[in-house]
Amino acid sequence: MSIPIQPKLASGKRFGLAHDAIFRLWKSALKDDDTLIDEAIAGTYDRMISIDPVRAEKVMSLIIRRHADAKNALKDLLSQGRQQSCDNYNKPSSLSSATRS
């Protein structure tokens, strides 16, 4: 009986490439496939709107107008979303608190 080997998914180790090389390959693959880039943009849009709809509209306006602050505004908004996700993940739910009693 053979035991299936689980592949290690450490970044860079799987392909024998550095992390930045894998990122560049992934970026190129996304750019080459319109459906993938559409999914990435739709996901980013949904995430931005769920974080802060008013701020998302302002960030999109900066991006559309090619404003110099667009990159930082987008990064800040997405960072806020990551922080909120981490906060929600680490916060005990009221259901689990009720079942502990």
MODELLER restraints for C-alpha pairs under 7 A, 6 or more apart:
rsr = mdl.restraints
at = mdl.atoms
rsr.add(forms.Gaussian(group=physical.xy_distance, feature=features.Distance(at['CA:8:A'], at['CA:14:A']), mean=6.89, stdev=0.5))
rsr.add(forms.Gaussian(group=physical.xy_distance, feature=features.Distance(at['CA:11:A'], at['CA:19:A']), mean=6.00, stdev=0.5))
rsr.add(forms.Gaussian(group=physical.xy_distance, feature=features.Distance(at['CA:12:A'], at['CA:18:A']), mean=4.89, stdev=0.5))
rsr.add(forms.Gaussian(group=physical.xy_distance, feature=features.Distance(at['CA:12:A'], at['CA:19:A']), mean=5.00, stdev=0.5))
rsr.add(forms.Gaussian(group=physical.xy_distance, feature=features.Distance(at['CA:12:A'], at['CA:22:A']), mean=6.70, stdev=0.5))
rsr.add(forms.Gaussian(group=physical.xy_distance, feature=features.Distance(at['CA:30:A'], at['CA:36:A']), mean=5.67, stdev=0.5))
rsr.add(forms.Gaussian(group=physical.xy_distance, feature=features.Distance(at['CA:30:A'], at['CA:37:A']), mean=5.54, stdev=0.5))
rsr.add(forms.Gaussian(group=physical.xy_distance, feature=features.Distance(at['CA:31:A'], at['CA:37:A']), mean=6.33, stdev=0.5))
rsr.add(forms.Gaussian(group=physical.xy_distance, feature=features.Distance(at['CA:48:A'], at['CA:56:A']), mean=5.48, stdev=0.5))
rsr.add(forms.Gaussian(group=physical.xy_distance, feature=features.Distance(at['CA:48:A'], at['CA:77:A']), mean=6.96, stdev=0.5))
rsr.add(forms.Gaussian(group=physical.xy_distance, feature=features.Distance(at['CA:48:A'], at['CA:78:A']), mean=6.81, stdev=0.5))
rsr.add(forms.Gaussian(group=physical.xy_distance, feature=features.Distance(at['CA:49:A'], at['CA:56:A']), mean=5.76, stdev=0.5))
rsr.add(forms.Gaussian(group=physical.xy_distance, feature=features.Distance(at['CA:51:A'], at['CA:81:A']), mean=5.67, stdev=0.5))
rsr.add(forms.Gaussian(group=physical.xy_distance, feature=features.Distance(at['CA:59:A'], at['CA:70:A']), mean=6.38, stdev=0.5))
rsr.add(forms.Gaussian(group=physical.xy_distance, feature=features.Distance(at['CA:59:A'], at['CA:73:A']), mean=6.02, stdev=0.5))
rsr.add(forms.Gaussian(group=physical.xy_distance, feature=features.Distance(at['CA:59:A'], at['CA:74:A']), mean=6.13, stdev=0.5))
rsr.add(forms.Gaussian(group=physical.xy_distance, feature=features.Distance(at['CA:62:A'], at['CA:70:A']), mean=5.03, stdev=0.5))
rsr.add(forms.Gaussian(group=physical.xy_distance, feature=features.Distance(at['CA:63:A'], at['CA:70:A']), mean=5.12, stdev=0.5))
